[in-house]
Amino acid sequence: MEIEAQHPGSLLLRLRAEELAHWGNALNEVCHGFAVENFEAAIGLRRAAAEDLLRRVAAAAPDRPEEWSLDELSGVRNALTAVLAELDPREFQPRMGHSVEESREMRNRLDFLASQ
């Protein structure tokens, strides 16, 4: 994940295919994999906005700079947090395609981005 440019309220990022897949898997889990109580409060996005973001992530081209709002980045971060809290460690890798530690690292990178 590389920052190409910073704009008020958004970042232009270059994401690798595996990073896009990681984001998509986390969003898919919170939208379709398990129930999230108080979805908007937990994820920071309305369910419809999270589903739109999931479609946008799925359509994004790897290694091509794309602008992401800070709200979208926060939504992905919160989706990862929810997945880390909800999924049993034994089922985490098969459902997410990434390990618990990789997902924690991704969440930490998103925390860093949000602080930019």
PyMOL commands that place a pseudoatom at each C-alpha (Angstrom):
pseudoatom trace, name=CA, resn=MET, resi=1, chain=A, elem=C, hetatm=0, pos=[0.000, 0.000, 0.000]
pseudoatom trace, name=CA, resn=GLU, resi=2, chain=A, elem=C, hetatm=0, pos=[1.630, 3.184, -1.188]
pseudoatom trace, name=CA, resn=ILE, resi=3, chain=A, elem=C, hetatm=0, pos=[0.424, 6.720, -0.672]
pseudoatom trace, name=CA, resn=GLU, resi=4, chain=A, elem=C, hetatm=0, pos=[0.561, 8.511, -4.016]
pseudoatom trace, name=CA, resn=ALA, resi=5, chain=A, elem=C, hetatm=0, pos=[-1.009, 11.779, -2.837]
pseudoatom trace, name=CA, resn=GLN, resi=6, chain=A, elem=C, hetatm=0, pos=[-2.932, 13.285, 0.047]
pseudoatom trace, name=CA, resn=HIS, resi=7, chain=A, elem=C, hetatm=0, pos=[-6.021, 15.423, -0.398]
pseudoatom trace, name=CA, resn=PRO, resi=8, chain=A, elem=C, hetatm=0, pos=[-8.350, 16.952, 2.186]
pseudoatom trace, name=CA, resn=GLY, resi=9, chain=A, elem=C, hetatm=0, pos=[-10.505, 14.037, 3.358]
pseudoatom trace, name=CA, resn=SER, resi=10, chain=A, elem=C, hetatm=0, pos=[-8.940, 11.408, 1.094]
pseudoatom trace, name=CA, resn=LEU, resi=11, chain=A, elem=C, hetatm=0, pos=[-5.773, 9.597, 0.056]
pseudoatom trace, name=CA, resn=LEU, resi=12, chain=A, elem=C, hetatm=0, pos=[-4.668, 8.454, -3.375]
pseudoatom trace, name=CA, resn=LEU, resi=13, chain=A, elem=C, hetatm=0, pos=[-3.376, 4.917, -2.781]
pseudoatom trace, name=CA, resn=ARG, resi=14, chain=A, elem=C, hetatm=0, pos=[-1.743, 2.253, -4.899]
pseudoatom trace, name=CA, resn=LEU, resi=15, chain=A, elem=C, hetatm=0, pos=[-2.899, -1.136, -3.591]
pseudoatom trace, name=CA, resn=ARG, resi=16, chain=A, elem=C, hetatm=0, pos=[-1.589, -4.572, -4.525]
pseudoatom trace, name=CA, resn=ALA, resi=17, chain=A, elem=C, hetatm=0, pos=[-4.018, -7.335, -5.501]
pseudoatom trace, name=CA, resn=GLU, resi=18, chain=A, elem=C, hetatm=0, pos=[-3.601, -9.089, -2.149]
pseudoatom trace, name=CA, resn=GLU, resi=19, chain=A, elem=C, hetatm=0, pos=[-4.402, -5.876, -0.271]
pseudoatom trace, name=CA, resn=LEU, resi=20, chain=A, elem=C, hetatm=0, pos=[-7.557, -5.328, -2.316]
pseudoatom trace, name=CA, resn=ALA, resi=21, chain=A, elem=C, hetatm=0, pos=[-8.547, -8.946, -1.650]
pseudoatom trace, name=CA, resn=HIS, resi=22, chain=A, elem=C, hetatm=0, pos=[-7.950, -8.458, 2.071]
pseudoatom trace, name=CA, resn=TRP, resi=23, chain=A, elem=C, hetatm=0, pos=[-10.156, -5.345, 2.125]
pseudoatom trace, name=CA, resn=GLY, resi=24, chain=A, elem=C, hetatm=0, pos=[-12.823, -7.099, 0.079]
pseudoatom trace, name=CA, resn=ASN, resi=25, chain=A, elem=C, hetatm=0, pos=[-12.861, -10.177, 2.296]
pseudoatom trace, name=CA, resn=ALA, resi=26, chain=A, elem=C, hetatm=0, pos=[-13.268, -8.082, 5.450]
pseudoatom trace, name=CA, resn=LEU, resi=27, chain=A, elem=C, hetatm=0, pos=[-16.089, -6.032, 3.920]
pseudoatom trace, name=CA, resn=ASN, resi=28, chain=A, elem=C, hetatm=0, pos=[-17.769, -9.169, 2.579]
pseudoatom trace, name=CA, resn=GLU, resi=29, chain=A, elem=C, hetatm=0, pos=[-17.699, -10.774, 6.023]
pseudoatom trace, name=CA, resn=VAL, resi=30, chain=A, elem=C, hetatm=0, pos=[-19.362, -7.816, 7.758]
pseudoatom trace, name=CA, resn=CYS, resi=31, chain=A, elem=C, hetatm=0, pos=[-21.901, -7.359, 4.955]
pseudoatom trace, name=CA, resn=HIS, resi=32, chain=A, elem=C, hetatm=0, pos=[-22.735, -11.015, 4.298]
pseudoatom trace, name=CA, resn=GLY, resi=33, chain=A, elem=C, hetatm=0, pos=[-20.807, -13.353, 6.622]
pseudoatom trace, name=CA, resn=PHE, resi=34, chain=A, elem=C, hetatm=0, pos=[-22.173, -12.618, 10.092]
pseudoatom trace, name=CA, resn=ALA, resi=35, chain=A, elem=C, hetatm=0, pos=[-24.553, -10.230, 11.802]
pseudoatom trace, name=CA, resn=VAL, resi=36, chain=A, elem=C, hetatm=0, pos=[-23.023, -6.968, 13.004]
pseudoatom trace, name=CA, resn=GLU, resi=37, chain=A, elem=C, hetatm=0, pos=[-25.031, -5.320, 15.772]
pseudoatom trace, name=CA, resn=ASN, resi=38, chain=A, elem=C, hetatm=0, pos=[-25.462, -1.573, 15.349]
pseudoatom trace, name=CA, resn=PHE, resi=39, chain=A, elem=C, hetatm=0, pos=[-23.831, -1.862, 11.922]
pseudoatom trace, name=CA, resn=GLU, resi=40, chain=A, elem=C, hetatm=0, pos=[-23.432, 1.869, 11.291]
pseudoatom trace, name=CA, resn=ALA, resi=41, chain=A, elem=C, hetatm=0, pos=[-21.923, 2.524, 14.722]
pseudoatom trace, name=CA, resn=ALA, resi=42, chain=A, elem=C, hetatm=0, pos=[-19.583, -0.487, 14.498]
pseudoatom trace, name=CA, resn=ILE, resi=43, chain=A, elem=C, hetatm=0, pos=[-18.409, -0.051, 10.909]
pseudoatom trace, name=CA, resn=GLY, resi=44, chain=A, elem=C, hetatm=0, pos=[-18.810, 3.701, 10.556]
pseudoatom trace, name=CA, resn=LEU, resi=45, chain=A, elem=C, hetatm=0, pos=[-20.796, 3.334, 7.348]
pseudoatom trace, name=CA, resn=ARG, resi=46, chain=A, elem=C, hetatm=0, pos=[-24.418, 2.564, 6.581]
pseudoatom trace, name=CA, resn=ARG, resi=47, chain=A, elem=C, hetatm=0, pos=[-24.840, -1.015, 5.360]
pseudoatom trace, name=CA, resn=ALA, resi=48, chain=A, elem=C, hetatm=0, pos=[-25.629, 0.201, 1.826]
pseudoatom trace, name=CA, resn=ALA, resi=49, chain=A, elem=C, hetatm=0, pos=[-22.463, 2.329, 1.807]
pseudoatom trace, name=CA, resn=ALA, resi=50, chain=A, elem=C, hetatm=0, pos=[-20.399, -0.655, 2.997]
pseudoatom trace, name=CA, resn=GLU, resi=51, chain=A, elem=C, hetatm=0, pos=[-21.887, -2.811, 0.220]
pseudoatom trace, name=CA, resn=ASP, resi=52, chain=A, elem=C, hetatm=0, pos=[-21.086, -0.066, -2.321]
pseudoatom trace, name=CA, resn=LEU, resi=53, chain=A, elem=C, hetatm=0, pos=[-17.540, 0.070, -0.970]
pseudoatom trace, name=CA, resn=LEU, resi=54, chain=A, elem=C, hetatm=0, pos=[-17.275, -3.726, -1.289]
pseudoatom trace, name=CA, resn=ARG, resi=55, chain=A, elem=C, hetatm=0, pos=[-18.261, -3.463, -4.967]
pseudoatom trace, name=CA, resn=ARG, resi=56, chain=A, elem=C, hetatm=0, pos=[-15.787, -0.614, -5.490]
pseudoatom trace, name=CA, resn=VAL, resi=57, chain=A, elem=C, hetatm=0, pos=[-12.946, -2.602, -3.903]
pseudoatom trace, name=CA, resn=ALA, resi=58, chain=A, elem=C, hetatm=0, pos=[-13.834, -5.625, -6.064]
pseudoatom trace, name=CA, resn=ALA, resi=59, chain=A, elem=C, hetatm=0, pos=[-13.719, -3.471, -9.205]
pseudoatom trace, name=CA, resn=ALA, resi=60, chain=A, elem=C, hetatm=0, pos=[-10.475, -1.664, -8.317]
pseudoatom trace, name=CA, resn=ALA, resi=61, chain=A, elem=C, hetatm=0, pos=[-7.459, -2.447, -10.469]
pseudoatom trace, name=CA, resn=PRO, resi=62, chain=A, elem=C, hetatm=0, pos=[-4.358, -3.608, -8.595]
pseudoatom trace, name=CA, resn=ASP, resi=63, chain=A, elem=C, hetatm=0, pos=[-1.346, -1.303, -8.684]
pseudoatom trace, name=CA, resn=ARG, resi=64, chain=A, elem=C, hetatm=0, pos=[-3.381, 1.578, -10.130]
pseudoatom trace, name=CA, resn=PRO, resi=65, chain=A, elem=C, hetatm=0, pos=[-3.684, 4.680, -7.956]
pseudoatom trace, name=CA, resn=GLU, resi=66, chain=A, elem=C, hetatm=0, pos=[-7.204, 5.196, -6.671]
pseudoatom trace, name=CA, resn=GLU, resi=67, chain=A, elem=C, hetatm=0, pos=[-8.635, 7.804, -4.334]
pseudoatom trace, name=CA, resn=TRP, resi=68, chain=A, elem=C, hetatm=0, pos=[-10.210, 6.560, -1.102]
pseudoatom trace, name=CA, resn=SER, resi=69, chain=A, elem=C, hetatm=0, pos=[-12.015, 8.800, 1.344]
pseudoatom trace, name=CA, resn=LEU, resi=70, chain=A, elem=C, hetatm=0, pos=[-10.985, 8.743, 4.980]
pseudoatom trace, name=CA, resn=ASP, resi=71, chain=A, elem=C, hetatm=0, pos=[-14.490, 7.455, 5.771]
pseudoatom trace, name=CA, resn=GLU, resi=72, chain=A, elem=C, hetatm=0, pos=[-13.961, 4.524, 3.396]
pseudoatom trace, name=CA, resn=LEU, resi=73, chain=A, elem=C, hetatm=0, pos=[-10.565, 3.754, 4.905]
pseudoatom trace, name=CA, resn=SER, resi=74, chain=A, elem=C, hetatm=0, pos=[-12.101, 3.905, 8.372]
pseudoatom trace, name=CA, resn=GLY, resi=75, chain=A, elem=C, hetatm=0, pos=[-14.885, 1.559, 7.243]
pseudoatom trace, name=CA, resn=VAL, resi=76, chain=A, elem=C, hetatm=0, pos=[-12.367, -1.017, 6.012]
pseudoatom trace, name=CA, resn=ARG, resi=77, chain=A, elem=C, hetatm=0, pos=[-10.402, -0.660, 9.255]
pseudoatom trace, name=CA, resn=ASN, resi=78, chain=A, elem=C, hetatm=0, pos=[-13.562, -1.140, 11.315]
pseudoatom trace, name=CA, resn=ALA, resi=79, chain=A, elem=C, hetatm=0, pos=[-14.581, -4.126, 9.197]
pseudoatom trace, name=CA, resn=LEU, resi=80, chain=A, elem=C, hetatm=0, pos=[-11.216, -5.725, 9.965]
pseudoatom trace, name=CA, resn=THR, resi=81, chain=A, elem=C, hetatm=0, pos=[-11.729, -4.996, 13.662]
pseudoatom trace, name=CA, resn=ALA, resi=82, chain=A, elem=C, hetatm=0, pos=[-15.162, -6.641, 13.580]
pseudoatom trace, name=CA, resn=VAL, resi=83, chain=A, elem=C, hetatm=0, pos=[-13.832, -9.690, 11.731]
pseudoatom trace, name=CA, resn=LEU, resi=84, chain=A, elem=C, hetatm=0, pos=[-10.947, -10.058, 14.174]
pseudoatom trace, name=CA, resn=ALA, resi=85, chain=A, elem=C, hetatm=0, pos=[-13.418, -9.974, 17.076]
pseudoatom trace, name=CA, resn=GLU, resi=86, chain=A, elem=C, hetatm=0, pos=[-16.040, -12.263, 15.509]
pseudoatom trace, name=CA, resn=LEU, resi=87, chain=A, elem=C, hetatm=0, pos=[-14.254, -15.082, 13.704]
pseudoatom trace, name=CA, resn=ASP, resi=88, chain=A, elem=C, hetatm=0, pos=[-12.815, -18.008, 15.587]
pseudoatom trace, name=CA, resn=PRO, resi=89, chain=A, elem=C, hetatm=0, pos=[-9.047, -18.203, 14.981]
pseudoatom trace, name=CA, resn=ARG, resi=90, chain=A, elem=C, hetatm=0, pos=[-9.463, -21.708, 13.495]
pseudoatom trace, name=CA, resn=GLU, resi=91, chain=A, elem=C, hetatm=0, pos=[-11.854, -20.460, 10.810]
pseudoatom trace, name=CA, resn=PHE, resi=92, chain=A, elem=C, hetatm=0, pos=[-10.175, -17.110, 10.277]
pseudoatom trace, name=CA, resn=GLN, resi=93, chain=A, elem=C, hetatm=0, pos=[-7.655, -18.090, 7.580]
pseudoatom trace, name=CA, resn=PRO, resi=94, chain=A, elem=C, hetatm=0, pos=[-10.113, -20.143, 5.485]
pseudoatom trace, name=CA, resn=ARG, resi=95, chain=A, elem=C, hetatm=0, pos=[-12.732, -17.376, 5.518]
pseudoatom trace, name=CA, resn=MET, resi=96, chain=A, elem=C, hetatm=0, pos=[-10.461, -14.364, 5.195]
pseudoatom trace, name=CA, resn=GLY, resi=97, chain=A, elem=C, hetatm=0, pos=[-7.648, -15.786, 3.090]
pseudoatom trace, name=CA, resn=HIS, resi=98, chain=A, elem=C, hetatm=0, pos=[-5.217, -14.127, 5.491]
pseudoatom trace, name=CA, resn=SER, resi=99, chain=A, elem=C, hetatm=0, pos=[-3.986, -14.932, 8.963]
pseudoatom trace, name=CA, resn=VAL, resi=100, chain=A, elem=C, hetatm=0, pos=[-5.098, -13.165, 12.124]
pseudoatom trace, name=CA, resn=GLU, resi=101, chain=A, elem=C, hetatm=0, pos=[-1.681, -11.503, 12.340]
pseudoatom trace, name=CA, resn=GLU, resi=102, chain=A, elem=C, hetatm=0, pos=[-1.833, -10.306, 8.719]
pseudoatom trace, name=CA, resn=SER, resi=103, chain=A, elem=C, hetatm=0, pos=[-5.246, -8.791, 9.402]
pseudoatom trace, name=CA, resn=ARG, resi=104, chain=A, elem=C, hetatm=0, pos=[-3.967, -7.061, 12.537]
pseudoatom trace, name=CA, resn=GLU, resi=105, chain=A, elem=C, hetatm=0, pos=[-1.077, -5.651, 10.512]
pseudoatom trace, name=CA, resn=MET, resi=106, chain=A, elem=C, hetatm=0, pos=[-3.480, -4.420, 7.808]
pseudoatom trace, name=CA, resn=ARG, resi=107, chain=A, elem=C, hetatm=0, pos=[-5.653, -2.779, 10.459]
pseudoatom trace, name=CA, resn=ASN, resi=108, chain=A, elem=C, hetatm=0, pos=[-2.566, -1.083, 11.918]
pseudoatom trace, name=CA, resn=ARG, resi=109, chain=A, elem=C, hetatm=0, pos=[-1.561, 0.220, 8.473]
pseudoatom trace, name=CA, resn=LEU, resi=110, chain=A, elem=C, hetatm=0, pos=[-5.059, 1.645, 8.047]
pseudoatom trace, name=CA, resn=ASP, resi=111, chain=A, elem=C, hetatm=0, pos=[-4.748, 3.299, 11.466]
pseudoatom trace, name=CA, resn=PHE, resi=112, chain=A, elem=C, hetatm=0, pos=[-1.502, 4.868, 10.281]
pseudoatom trace, name=CA, resn=LEU, resi=113, chain=A, elem=C, hetatm=0, pos=[-3.124, 6.078, 7.039]
pseudoatom trace, name=CA, resn=ALA, resi=114, chain=A, elem=C, hetatm=0, pos=[-5.993, 7.633, 8.941]
pseudoatom trace, name=CA, resn=SER, resi=115, chain=A, elem=C, hetatm=0, pos=[-3.507, 9.631, 11.001]
pseudoatom trace, name=CA, resn=GLN, resi=116, chain=A, elem=C, hetatm=0, pos=[-1.922, 11.170, 7.880]
for i in range(1, 116): cmd.bond("trace and resi %d" % i, "trace and resi %d" % (i + 1))
show_as sticks, trace
zoom trace
